[in-house]
Amino acid sequence: AQKILDNYFVQHGGIKKLSSLNTYAEEANLEVEGGSTLVMKTFAKHQKVKRLDVYSDDKFVTSHIIFFDISLGRSGTESKYRKVPMRQYQPDSSALNIQDEILGLVSSKDTLVFEGSTSVNREKCFVLKHVGKKKRGLNSFGGTSNTSVVTTYYISRKRFLILRKRTYDLNLSGQVIPGFRIDYKDYEEVKGFWFPLKVLRYSDADNRLMSTTLVQRVEPNKDLDDKLFRVPTEVEDEGRYRPPHSFSE
């Protein structure tokens, strides 16, 4: 498992190179169950904070300010402002999220196991399984329970890109709680970093396609003003809050 991680970093320019991705701005279309399409504008700072603005039919719907809890050992989040369930809008497409997870595996004392090889969409992959320590915290659905989060990564043997991620929970009695599967497709290199431009999220319980994310543009290491991540006041929370324009035209 460690050798595969080492090769992953070599293929991507080393840990120092990956760690230099500190911020990003991304705009994507999110197609959800029922046929609705939302526009997602995401702004993030490495392992600190993320802002997610949601639009429908060119109209602002809601905004989320999410603070990362590194003590969880993964991308645990807390939404400070929301009008609808956060997980309904989580696009899962961020290269910054993927990078954080891989870097986290290096320092993690949790179990990391090489599970062999398989194919994803006709591309040969290494399979790595990460088993988190049992603790009370956020589970794979964003709820709170006494579980271990088990994540399986499918890493391309040729390109060393993550092509698939499968996550589920184990409760204290060892019972499997089905989670989800994410397929990462159409990678594109932007300023030396690889971003998946198409992301499909499935329910692992019934293999149901839950959402499709199509990235329209992405700006790595964009200069982001701290005002972007200001938590709105109660007055703004009543519907008068509008996000500032933050994408460069």
Buried (B, 14 or more C-beta within 10 A) or exposed (E): BEEBBEBBBEBBEEBEEBEBBBBBBBBBBBBBEEEEEBBBBBBBBBBEBBBBBBBEEEEBBBBBBBBBBEEBBBBBBEBBBBEEEBBBBBBBBBBBBBBBBBBBBEEBEBEBEEEEEEEBEEBEBBBBBBBBEEBEBBBBBBEEBBBBBBBBBBBBEEEBBBBBBBBBBBBEEEEEBBBBBBBBBEBEEBEEBBBBBBBBBBBBEEEEBBBBBBBEEBBBBBEBEEEBBBEBEEEBBEEEBEBEEBEEE
